[in-house]
Amino acid sequence: MSISFEELNVEDSEGDISFVPLSDTPPSSSGSGSGSDTGSSRTSGWAGRKWIVDEAKLMEFFRTCFRCGGVIEDKRIATRGSQIRVQWTCLSGHSGEWASCEDQSQIARNNLLVCAATFLTGATYTTIREWADIINIQVTEASGFERGLNHLLSLGVDVGVMATDRSPSIWKIMRESYANIRHEYDPWHVNKTKWEENGQEYTCFHPPLTEEMQKKKRWLQQDSSAFRALKDLVLDQTLLRDLRQMALFKHTGSLEVFHNVMLKYAPKTLHFTYDSMRARTQLAVMDHNMNVGRTQKTTQEGNPRYKYSFSKASQQWVAKPVYETTSQDFLKDLMDDVLKMTETQRLEPWPRPPPRHRRLPQNIAPCPRPEVSELLAQRHSRFQQL
């Protein structure tokens, strides 16, 4: 919120020698700020600096008239979101008006910037509201996948192979609707599901065998339980079907990197409409494309830079490359575009789809809820004196 008084709208009189207009150049900072913070270097527009100001402190500037120094007797305050507008009249009859930010297309500019910044940074109205007050995504996997693939095909993209995780719903869509496109599984997803059951990972009970022990190890007996378990695993029809989907050894590693970026703009714990989900996905795409292919940092000696961490999966220390810091400069261009749209286009209400009837899940309680009075009569507290 800006507290600059350059927007003060008072009646200027050349004959009134007692009136001293505010200087266009702010006083030099005597604090810990940079010495280069002068009027010539001050940023204008949406990138100008903003502060959060206590209302009581702000009102201290509206106790006396800016022209004659007389007491302000009439003061009217109006707020629109983050904008505050003050109109006053002093005892001498002077009047004026001040607003904390400019209006743009009849919209307070800071309100517009708050909305744009909230969306462009991946935040939501709910989180911003909770923060301002003192501080569910539904995954549309199958329908979203089909809609996205149809969009690519409509643009003339030649899709020969589609690599996904081991999703039964996606497998059914590919088999029934896109038989001409080869469907591949990421081997990691198949391997992960075959060695885990009910959240427990299964391994052999004996310790790792040495090379000499492996040579002396006898073959499995055909009627043994170990042989039958191995047979059931190797001849499992689901596994054999999955193996056909891994012939090209495709993986979704690059997509997982994009999903990490996607979580910033569309957390899985929040629910978004389709329009919002589409726009947030586009933001994630721009963020990903701007930072893909970053170079690895180097040491002062010019050697590649690494960071070292302990892997819980392999129980070993591993070296990971350290890449250049990501950049979100594209957000600045989007902020400029938001303001330009309000200047060149007439903002019409966004077309909203008809409300959808949500199917509420069945109540887990096996019996209907009793009356409130009955529940209160049965209530006992360990703090209640008997």
N, C-alpha and C positions, 0 to 999 in steps of 0.2 A: 504494500500500500504506500503510495507516494505521499509525502507531506510537503511537497514543494508549493510555495505560495506564488509561483509565477503565473498561476491561472486566476489570481484575484481579479475580480471584475468590479472595479470601483470607478466612480465618476472622477476623471482626472481634470483638474483645473490648472491651467498655466498660471493663473493669477494667485493661486493659493501657495504661498511660499512655505507654508508649514507642512505641505505634503511632500514626502520623499519617497519616490517609487523604489520598489525592491530592485536590487542589482541583479543583472542576468548572470553574474559570475558568483558562485558560492564562495564563502570565505574559506581560506586555506585551513586544512585540518591540522590541529595541534596535537592530535592523538597519535596512535600507532599506525595510522594509515599511510599509504604511499604518498610521497611528496609530489608525484606526477598527477595527482587527482585534482585537476583544474577544470575550469569551465570549458576550455578548448578541447579537452580530452574526454569530457563527459559523454556517455552514450545516450542517444535519444531513441525514441521508438520503444518497441516491446522489450528490447534488451536493457533498457535503463534500470538502474538499481532500485530496489523496493525494500521497504521496512515494515515490520509489524509494530504498531504504535498503540499504546494504551489510550483509551478514549479520554480519560481524565487529563493526561498530558497534552493531548491534542487540543482539548478545549481551553487550555491555558492561553493559547494564541488568540482566542476569541473573547477575551475579557474586556479589552479596550479597543477603540476604533483605530484603524490603521491610518486614518487621515488626520483626525484632530486629537486623538488620545483620550477621548471621552469614553465614558462607560457604555458598553453595549447593553441596551435595555431589552431588545427583542431578538431572540435567536431561535431559528427554526432549523432542525436537523432532519435530514431524510437519508435513508440508506437503501442501496440496491446491491445486495450481495456484498462484495468487498469494497464497493464505492460508498463514500460518505460525502454528502453535500450539505454545506452550511450557508444559510442566508441570515444576515443580521442587519439591525438598524440601531444606531447609537442615539444618545440623548440629543445630539445636534442635528439629527435628521439624515446623517450620512448612511448609506446602505451599500451592501455588496454581497457577493456570492463567491463561494470557493468550493471546488470539488477535488477529491483526492486523486482522480484520474480523468482523462478525457473520455468523451463519448465518441463512439465510432459506429455509424449507421444506427444510431439510437440505442446502442448497447455500450454499457460501461466497458472500456477497453480491458481493465484488469479482470473483470468477470469473464470476458472472452479468453483472455490469456490463461486464467485458472482452468477453464474447461479444456482448452487445447493442451496445456501442460499436463493436466491430469491424465488425459487419454494418451498423449504421445509418449509418456514415460511408463505406460503400462499400469498405472494406478487405476483405481475405481472411485466412483463417487462415495461408496460406502466407507472405504478406508479414509478418504479425505474428510468426510463428515465426522467420523469417529475421532480422527486426530483433532479436528477443529473443536469438537465437543469435549476435549480432554480425553483425549484418547483414553453358491454351490455350483465348479463348472460341470455341467452334464456333458459327458463325452459322447458326442454324436459320431462315433467312429465309422460305422458302416455307411450311413447316409452321407456323411461328410466325405468319405473316401470316394463313393460313387459319384457324387456331385463334382468333386475335384477332377476325377478322371474324365468325366464327360466334358468338362470345360476344356481340358487339354486337347481332347480329341476334336472338339468343335473348332479349336484354333488351328487345326491341321497338324498337330504334333504327332509324329510317327512313334507310337509307343510299342516297342517290340518285347520288352521284358519288364515286369513289375515285381520288385522285391519288397516284401513286407515281413512283419513278424508272423508268428504262428497263430493267426486269428481265424477261428472257424467261420465267423460271419463274412470276413473278407474272402476266405477260400471259396465259400458258396457263391458269392457275387462274381468272382472271377470265373468260376466253372460254368455258371449259368448265363452270364451276360457278356463276358469277354473271353470266349473260348479261343479267339484268334491271338490273344496276348499271352505270352508265356509267363506263368506265375512262379516266382521263386521265393523260398523262405530264407531268412537269415539263419545260418547254421547255429549261431549262438543261442537263439531262442529255442530251437529244437533240442540242443544238447542240454540246456538248462532244465527243461521240463522232464527229461528222461531220467535224471539222476536225483530228482527231488519229488517227494510225495508228502502231502500234508505239512509242508514247510520244513521237512526233515531231509537232509542229504544222506543218501545211502552209500556206503563204501564197504570194502572187505574188512573183516575183523582183524586179519593178520597184518603185521607190519609189512612194509615194502620188501619184496624178495630180492636177494642179491643175484648177480648173474649166475653164480654157481648153483644156487637154489633153484633158479628157473630151469636150468638144464636137467636137474634131477626131478623136477615136478612131474608127477604122473598125470596122464590124461583123465578127464572126468569120466566117471562110470556112467553108462547110459541110463541106468535106472536110479541114479542118485538125485537127491533134491536139488543139488547145485546144477546138475545137467538140465533138469526140467525148468529151473528158473532161467538159465541162460537161453534155452530153447524158446521159452515164452517171450523173452526180450527180443531175441534176434528175429523171430518170425511174427512179431507183433504187426498186425495189419496197418495200424495207424502209423507206426514208425516207417514201415515200408512205403506207405503212401507219401509220408513226409520226405523220404529220401529222394523221391522223384522230383520234389520241388527244390532240391539243393544241388542239382547236377552242375550248374554254372558257378556255384560257390559265390553267390552274391551276398553282400552284407549291407546293413543299414546304418553303418557307423556315422556317415556324414549327416544322415537324417537325425540321429540321436543328438548330434551337436546342435542342429537347428532346434530340436525340441527343448533343449536347455534354454535357448534364447526365447522360445515361445512361452515358457513358463513365466518369464518376466512380464510379458504383456497379457497373458491369459492364464492365471493360476488355476490349477485343477480344482481347487477348493471353492471356487466362485462360479456362479451361473451367469452366462451371457446370452443375449439373443443372437440370432443368426447374423444380423447386420453388424452388431458389435464384434462378434467373433471373426467375421470376415475382415473388418477393418483392423482388428488387433493382429490377425495373421499377416496382413499386408505390412504392418509395422515391423513385425518380427522378421519378415522376409527382407525388408530394407536394412534392418540392423544386421542380419546375418550376411547379406551380400556385401555390405560395406566393410565388414571385418574378416571375411573369408580370405584365406591365403596370406595371413599375417606372417611376417618374417620372424625368425627366432632371434632373441636378444643375444648380444655378445658381451663378453667380459672386457675389461680394459686391455687385455692382451689380444683381443680379437677372436677368442675361442667361443664356440657356442655355449650358451648359458643354460644350466639345468637346475631343477629343484629336486629334492630327494624326499621321498615319503615311504612309509611302511604300508604295504598292501595287505589288507586283511584276507583277501582271497588266496594269494600265493604264500602268505606268511613270510615275505621277503621284502627287502628294501629295493626300491625301483627308482630309476632316474627319469624325470619327465622334462621335456623341453619347456623353456620359458619364452613365450611369444610377446610381441609388442602389445602395448595396452590398446584395448578396444576404443573405438571412436564413435560418438553419436552426433557428429556434426550435422548429419542430415536432418536432425530435429530442428535445428535453427532455420533451415530452409522451409520446413513445414510450418513453423511459427510465422514466418514472413508470408507464406501462402495463405494462412488463415486470415491475417489482417487484410491482404489484398482482395480476398474473396468478399469481405464485407464492404469494400470500397467499390468494387466493379460489378458485383452481382447482388440481386435482391434475394435476401434470405427467405425462403419459403419454408413452412413447416415440413419437417421430415415425414414422408409417408410411412405410417405405421401399419404393420400387418394386423389383421383381426386377431383378437385375443384367443389364445389356444386354451382349451380345457385341459388342465393337468389331471392326470390320473393319480389320485392319492393312494398310497399303499395301504393295505389292510392293517387295521390296528392289531398289534401283537397281543393285546390283552384278550384272554379267552372268554371273558364275561363283560357285560356292559358296566359302565361306571355308575356307582350308586349316587344318590343325591348328596349335595355338598353338606347338608346338615348332618347326614348320617356319617359321613367321613370325619367331620369335625368332632362328632360325639365319640367316635372310636379312637380319636387321636390321643396318644399318651406321650409324655415327654419325661425324660429322665431328670429334668430340672424342675418338674412340677412337684410341689410338696404334697405328700399324701396325708 
